[in-house]
Amino acid sequence: MRQDRWRGRNPWFGRGFRTVLALAFVLGASSAASRWQPEAQRLTAAYALWLIAMVLTLLLVHRFPLTLFVATAASVYAYHEVGGPSGPVLVVPAVALFMLTRKRGPLTAGITAAAVLLTAYVVGSIAHRSFAPDASAGIAVLWSAAVIGVGTAVRYQFAAITARRAQADEHRHRMAEQQRLQIAREVHDVVAHSLAMINVQAGVAAHVADRRPEQAKEALLNIKAASASALNDLRATLAVLRSGEDKAPAPSLTQIEELLDHARAAGLRVELHGEAGELPAPVDGAAYRILQESLTNVVRHAEGAGRVDVRLQRRRGTLALAVRDDGRGTVGPTPGHGLRGMSERATALGGTVEAGFTGDGFEVRAELPVEGDE
């Protein structure tokens, strides 16, 4: 990954290295081969400059692969026709054809190569007045097919790597988004519930401070307990964020009495009906948070509410939770972080949450599937 970023910032280094390597190979091999050839086919300065010019075009082959393949193929043909010394000069159009295959695909490369070879064959046949194909024509066809095959394999390999990286990036983004939403829900549930209780108790303390100091003292003690609980939960959440480990204390309906006591301390008369029984940890935690948010909404938004009924019913494969208050209301609920968070928790488990006004209050109904429940 670090090498890929470095290459992305320094693309010309690889292109220059590739060109220098090809230049050294072509010039070196051509010079060595010319020593065993007749005097007329020795590598002269003019031929050397010709080869250098051809190889240097590879610096731009990534931008103009089709044009440079045609140009270098024509240059190689002319080079041999004028009697240039033998050598690996075919490497230059081969590199251009390889890049053409990678950039434009095997179909474009194959059609272009076929057109170039056919043109060379026709021109050569007219020039030499012979239409009989020789061995060099067959070698050129096989060489082109091999280069296109290698280029195609590399093209698909790079495409597969790119697809895997895109999938990995999408997965990391999705996981980060899920973690962000989970953290937002946890912090909202902890802070909203505790602050709602603290706000109610502070109002009670302010109201009775002069007339009933004992009740004001009790309210202040409730505020202290609620704030201490909130701070502990926030510390645990922050510890998980710092460590990067998913070891936060899991909320559970085994703590339901403590949760209901917080609501009772806020002046509500809370009645519990039914039991949840043993639950898988994800369902247990989601049910606790849905109940917590429902009670928080009663404290914050239910005007004139004095009674709350909490019902837990364990049916086959399902936990049903209902929280109903007797507060007044004439309009439907406005979806906020609390209702959205409850719905997200239930949906993540394959369950549902419905909320709305009844004839004499507001009710939240949740159904959560319990796997393995008979």
URDA-V183691 format. One record per residue. N is the residue number from 1. RES is the residue in three letters. PHI is phi in degrees with one decimal (999 if undefined). OMEGA is omega as a letter, one per 20 degrees, with the letter a starting at -180 (* if undefined). Layout:
BEGIN
[[N | RES | PHI | OMEGA] [N | RES | PHI | OMEGA]]
END
This chain:
BEGIN
[[1 | MET | 999 | r] [2 | ARG | -65.5 | r] [3 | GLN | -64.2 | r] [4 | ASP | -63.8 | r] [5 | ARG | -66.2 | r] [6 | TRP | -65.8 | r] [7 | ARG | -65.7 | r] [8 | GLY | -64.5 | r] [9 | ARG | -82.9 | a] [10 | ASN | -129.7 | a] [11 | PRO | -66.8 | a] [12 | TRP | -75.0 | r] [13 | PHE | -64.3 | r] [14 | GLY | -63.8 | r] [15 | ARG | -66.2 | r] [16 | GLY | -65.2 | r] [17 | PHE | -64.1 | r] [18 | ARG | -61.6 | a] [19 | THR | -67.9 | r] [20 | VAL | -63.4 | r] [21 | LEU | -62.5 | r] [22 | ALA | -63.5 | a] [23 | LEU | -65.0 | r] [24 | ALA | -63.9 | a] [25 | PHE | -66.8 | a] [26 | VAL | -64.8 | a] [27 | LEU | -66.5 | a] [28 | GLY | -64.2 | a] [29 | ALA | -67.9 | r] [30 | SER | -66.3 | r] [31 | SER | -66.3 | r] [32 | ALA | -67.2 | a] [33 | ALA | -68.9 | a] [34 | SER | -67.6 | r] [35 | ARG | -67.7 | a] [36 | TRP | -100.5 | a] [37 | GLN | -112.1 | r] [38 | PRO | -58.1 | a] [39 | GLU | -56.5 | a] [40 | ALA | -68.3 | a] [41 | GLN | -111.2 | r] [42 | ARG | -72.6 | a] [43 | LEU | -77.9 | r] [44 | THR | -88.0 | r] [45 | ALA | -63.0 | r] [46 | ALA | -64.5 | r] [47 | TYR | -65.6 | r] [48 | ALA | -62.2 | r] [49 | LEU | -63.5 | r] [50 | TRP | -60.4 | r] [51 | LEU | -63.5 | a] [52 | ILE | -61.5 | a] [53 | ALA | -62.1 | r] [54 | MET | -63.5 | a] [55 | VAL | -66.4 | a] [56 | LEU | -65.5 | r] [57 | THR | -65.2 | r] [58 | LEU | -65.9 | r] [59 | LEU | -63.3 | a] [60 | LEU | -112.6 | a] [61 | VAL | -68.2 | r] [62 | HIS | -69.7 | a] [63 | ARG | -95.6 | a] [64 | PHE | -128.3 | a] [65 | PRO | -64.5 | a] [66 | LEU | -68.7 | a] [67 | THR | -61.2 | a] [68 | LEU | -73.9 | r] [69 | PHE | -64.6 | r] [70 | VAL | -61.9 | a] [71 | ALA | -66.1 | a] [72 | THR | -70.3 | r] [73 | ALA | -63.4 | r] [74 | ALA | -64.4 | a] [75 | SER | -67.5 | r] [76 | VAL | -65.2 | r] [77 | TYR | -60.8 | r] [78 | ALA | -64.3 | r] [79 | TYR | -59.2 | a] [80 | HIS | -73.5 | a] [81 | GLU | -66.7 | r] [82 | VAL | -86.6 | r] [83 | GLY | 91.3 | r] [84 | GLY | -64.9 | a] [85 | PRO | -62.8 | r] [86 | SER | -66.5 | a] [87 | GLY | 167.4 | a] [88 | PRO | -80.0 | a] [89 | VAL | -68.3 | r] [90 | LEU | -64.4 | r] [91 | VAL | -61.2 | a] [92 | VAL | -65.4 | r] [93 | PRO | -65.6 | r] [94 | ALA | -64.9 | r] [95 | VAL | -63.6 | r] [96 | ALA | -64.1 | r] [97 | LEU | -67.2 | r] [98 | PHE | -60.8 | r] [99 | MET | -66.8 | r] [100 | LEU | -62.8 | r] [101 | THR | -64.6 | a] [102 | ARG | -65.4 | a] [103 | LYS | -81.4 | a] [104 | ARG | -107.5 | r] [105 | GLY | 99.0 | a] [106 | PRO | -66.8 | a] [107 | LEU | -65.4 | r] [108 | THR | -62.5 | a] [109 | ALA | -63.8 | a] [110 | GLY | -64.2 | r] [111 | ILE | -64.0 | a] [112 | THR | -64.4 | a] [113 | ALA | -64.0 | r] [114 | ALA | -62.6 | r] [115 | ALA | -64.6 | r] [116 | VAL | -64.9 | a] [117 | LEU | -65.6 | r] [118 | LEU | -64.9 | r] [119 | THR | -64.0 | r] [120 | ALA | -63.7 | r] [121 | TYR | -65.0 | a] [122 | VAL | -65.3 | a] [123 | VAL | -62.4 | a] [124 | GLY | -65.1 | a] [125 | SER | -64.6 | r] [126 | ILE | -67.4 | a] [127 | ALA | -67.4 | a] [128 | HIS | -97.6 | r] [129 | ARG | 56.7 | r] [130 | SER | -151.7 | a] [131 | PHE | -100.5 | r] [132 | ALA | -80.1 | a] [133 | PRO | -68.1 | r] [134 | ASP | -105.6 | a] [135 | ALA | -65.3 | a] [136 | SER | -64.5 | r] [137 | ALA | -66.1 | r] [138 | GLY | -64.5 | r] [139 | ILE | -63.5 | r] [140 | ALA | -63.2 | r] [141 | VAL | -65.2 | a] [142 | LEU | -64.3 | r] [143 | TRP | -63.3 | r] [144 | SER | -63.3 | r] [145 | ALA | -62.6 | r] [146 | ALA | -65.0 | r] [147 | VAL | -63.1 | r] [148 | ILE | -64.1 | r] [149 | GLY | -62.6 | r] [150 | VAL | -64.8 | r] [151 | GLY | -61.4 | r] [152 | THR | -64.9 | r] [153 | ALA | -61.5 | r] [154 | VAL | -66.2 | r] [155 | ARG | -59.5 | a] [156 | TYR | -69.1 | r] [157 | GLN | -65.7 | r] [158 | PHE | -65.1 | r] [159 | ALA | -63.5 | r] [160 | ALA | -66.0 | r] [161 | ILE | -63.3 | r] [162 | THR | -62.3 | r] [163 | ALA | -64.8 | r] [164 | ARG | -64.5 | r] [165 | ARG | -65.9 | r] [166 | ALA | -63.4 | r] [167 | GLN | -66.0 | r] [168 | ALA | -64.8 | r] [169 | ASP | -64.2 | r] [170 | GLU | -64.7 | r] [171 | HIS | -65.1 | r] [172 | ARG | -63.2 | r] [173 | HIS | -65.0 | a] [174 | ARG | -66.3 | r] [175 | MET | -64.9 | r] [176 | ALA | -63.3 | r] [177 | GLU | -66.2 | r] [178 | GLN | -64.5 | r] [179 | GLN | -65.7 | r] [180 | ARG | -62.0 | r] [181 | LEU | -65.3 | r] [182 | GLN | -63.6 | r] [183 | ILE | -63.7 | r] [184 | ALA | -61.5 | r] [185 | ARG | -64.9 | a] [186 | GLU | -62.9 | a] [187 | VAL | -64.3 | r] [188 | HIS | -61.6 | a] [189 | ASP | -62.7 | a] [190 | VAL | -66.2 | a] [191 | VAL | -69.0 | a] [192 | ALA | -62.6 | a] [193 | HIS | -63.7 | a] [194 | SER | -66.6 | a] [195 | LEU | -67.6 | r] [196 | ALA | -63.0 | r] [197 | MET | -65.9 | r] [198 | ILE | -63.4 | a] [199 | ASN | -63.0 | r] [200 | VAL | -64.9 | a] [201 | GLN | -66.1 | r] [202 | ALA | -64.1 | r] [203 | GLY | -63.4 | r] [204 | VAL | -62.8 | a] [205 | ALA | -61.5 | r] [206 | ALA | -66.2 | a] [207 | HIS | -74.5 | a] [208 | VAL | -110.1 | a] [209 | ALA | -57.9 | a] [210 | ASP | -82.4 | a] [211 | ARG | -89.2 | a] [212 | ARG | -129.9 | a] [213 | PRO | -60.9 | r] [214 | GLU | -64.1 | r] [215 | GLN | -68.6 | r] [216 | ALA | -63.5 | r] [217 | LYS | -63.8 | r] [218 | GLU | -62.5 | r] [219 | ALA | -63.8 | r] [220 | LEU | -65.9 | r] [221 | LEU | -65.8 | r] [222 | ASN | -64.9 | r] [223 | ILE | -61.6 | r] [224 | LYS | -61.5 | a] [225 | ALA | -66.2 | a] [226 | ALA | -65.3 | r] [227 | SER | -67.2 | r] [228 | ALA | -64.5 | r] [229 | SER | -64.1 | r] [230 | ALA | -64.2 | r] [231 | LEU | -63.9 | r] [232 | ASN | -63.0 | r] [233 | ASP | -65.5 | r] [234 | LEU | -67.3 | r] [235 | ARG | -61.0 | r] [236 | ALA | -64.1 | r] [237 | THR | -65.4 | r] [238 | LEU | -65.0 | r] [239 | ALA | -63.6 | r] [240 | VAL | -64.5 | r] [241 | LEU | -63.4 | a] [242 | ARG | -70.9 | a] [243 | SER | -81.8 | a] [244 | GLY | 76.3 | a] [245 | GLU | -108.7 | a] [246 | ASP | -88.3 | a] [247 | LYS | -127.9 | r] [248 | ALA | -69.3 | r] [249 | PRO | -57.9 | a] [250 | ALA | -82.3 | r] [251 | PRO | -67.1 | a] [252 | SER | -151.1 | r] [253 | LEU | -69.3 | r] [254 | THR | -65.4 | r] [255 | GLN | -98.1 | a] [256 | ILE | -64.6 | a] [257 | GLU | -64.8 | r] [258 | GLU | -63.4 | r] [259 | LEU | -65.6 | r] [260 | LEU | -67.2 | r] [261 | ASP | -63.1 | r] [262 | HIS | -60.8 | r] [263 | ALA | -67.8 | r] [264 | ARG | -65.8 | r] [265 | ALA | -65.3 | r] [266 | ALA | -84.1 | r] [267 | GLY | 99.8 | r] [268 | LEU | -93.5 | r] [269 | ARG | -98.2 | a] [270 | VAL | -108.1 | r] [271 | GLU | -118.3 | r] [272 | LEU | -106.7 | r] [273 | HIS | -124.9 | r] [274 | GLY | 87.2 | r] [275 | GLU | -134.3 | r] [276 | ALA | -87.4 | a] [277 | GLY | 72.5 | r] [278 | GLU | -73.4 | a] [279 | LEU | -131.8 | r] [280 | PRO | -60.5 | a] [281 | ALA | -55.9 | a] [282 | PRO | -61.3 | r] [283 | VAL | -68.1 | r] [284 | ASP | -59.9 | a] [285 | GLY | -66.3 | a] [286 | ALA | -64.7 | r] [287 | ALA | -62.3 | r] [288 | TYR | -61.7 | a] [289 | ARG | -67.1 | r] [290 | ILE | -65.1 | r] [291 | LEU | -63.6 | r] [292 | GLN | -60.3 | a] [293 | GLU | -67.0 | r] [294 | SER | -63.4 | r] [295 | LEU | -66.2 | r] [296 | THR | -62.3 | r] [297 | ASN | -65.3 | r] [298 | VAL | -63.5 | a] [299 | VAL | -63.8 | a] [300 | ARG | -84.8 | a] [301 | HIS | -119.4 | a] [302 | ALA | -80.8 | a] [303 | GLU | -69.9 | r] [304 | GLY | 73.2 | a] [305 | ALA | -71.2 | r] [306 | GLY | -127.0 | a] [307 | ARG | -133.0 | r] [308 | VAL | -132.6 | r] [309 | ASP | -107.0 | r] [310 | VAL | -110.9 | a] [311 | ARG | -121.0 | r] [312 | LEU | -117.6 | a] [313 | GLN | -134.7 | a] [314 | ARG | -99.6 | r] [315 | ARG | -100.7 | a] [316 | ARG | -62.4 | r] [317 | GLY | 78.4 | a] [318 | THR | -147.8 | r] [319 | LEU | -108.1 | r] [320 | ALA | -103.3 | a] [321 | LEU | -126.4 | r] [322 | ALA | -133.2 | r] [323 | VAL | -125.7 | a] [324 | ARG | -127.7 | r] [325 | ASP | -116.2 | r] [326 | ASP | -111.6 | r] [327 | GLY | -73.1 | a] [328 | ARG | -92.0 | r] [329 | GLY | -173.3 | a] [330 | THR | -122.4 | a] [331 | VAL | -124.9 | r] [332 | GLY | -69.8 | a] [333 | PRO | -71.1 | r] [334 | THR | -90.7 | a] [335 | PRO | -59.2 | r] [336 | GLY | -126.1 | a] [337 | HIS | -62.3 | a] [338 | GLY | -66.9 | r] [339 | LEU | -63.6 | r] [340 | ARG | -64.2 | r] [341 | GLY | -64.4 | r] [342 | MET | -62.3 | r] [343 | SER | -63.2 | r] [344 | GLU | -63.7 | r] [345 | ARG | -63.6 | a] [346 | ALA | -68.0 | a] [347 | THR | -63.0 | r] [348 | ALA | -61.1 | r] [349 | LEU | -99.9 | a] [350 | GLY | 87.0 | a] [351 | GLY | -105.9 | a] [352 | THR | -138.4 | r] [353 | VAL | -134.6 | r] [354 | GLU | -126.6 | a] [355 | ALA | -139.2 | r] [356 | GLY | 178.8 | a] [357 | PHE | -79.6 | r] [358 | THR | -104.3 | a] [359 | GLY | -67.0 | a] [360 | ASP | -134.8 | r] [361 | GLY | 163.8 | a] [362 | PHE | -125.2 | a] [363 | GLU | -136.8 | r] [364 | VAL | -112.8 | a] [365 | ARG | -122.3 | r] [366 | ALA | -127.7 | r] [367 | GLU | -127.2 | a] [368 | LEU | -120.5 | r] [369 | PRO | -70.4 | r] [370 | VAL | -117.4 | a] [371 | GLU | -69.7 | r] [372 | GLY | 78.3 | a] [373 | ASP | -82.4 | a] [374 | GLU | -92.2 | *]]
END
